[in-house]
Amino acid sequence: MYLSAQDIQALEGVRKVHFLNAQAVRINKSLGDAVGMSQLGIHQISVPPGHFSTEYHYHCYEEEAIYVLSGTGVATLGDRKQPISPGDFVGCPINGVAHDMYNDGDEPLVCLVVGQRLAQDVTDYPRPGKRLYINSSERTLVDHDAIEHVKR
């Protein structure tokens, strides 16, 4: 249930590249997994200079939160570009506002990222026009143009 600063430093980071954006690269240390948490994802991420944290997206059911530990960047929050630096906080409620972060600095952008781990979620990726459906362990990616809305 406890990780010291030394424990976190010693955790091996996992390099992740987003499946829809080769420029979205981060080194991920799952703090929540390390202490056995299953309902919240808690990660220390490090985004190299010149890279994004993720593909621009929003969740329909899961909330996310980001706290900047070190480095600088720009958070895209809908149509707004917001400079971010240590001590800044970004909350992403389930309101349909897409977001991402870009490291525009010369050092890694290090953040604490917290998010729910729901069994079902829908994530929209507006730029590539994709929607990801998550149903337990099954993940289904579809083109926005292929989505058929059914009337009740």
Disulfide bonds with the S-S distance in Angstrom:
none
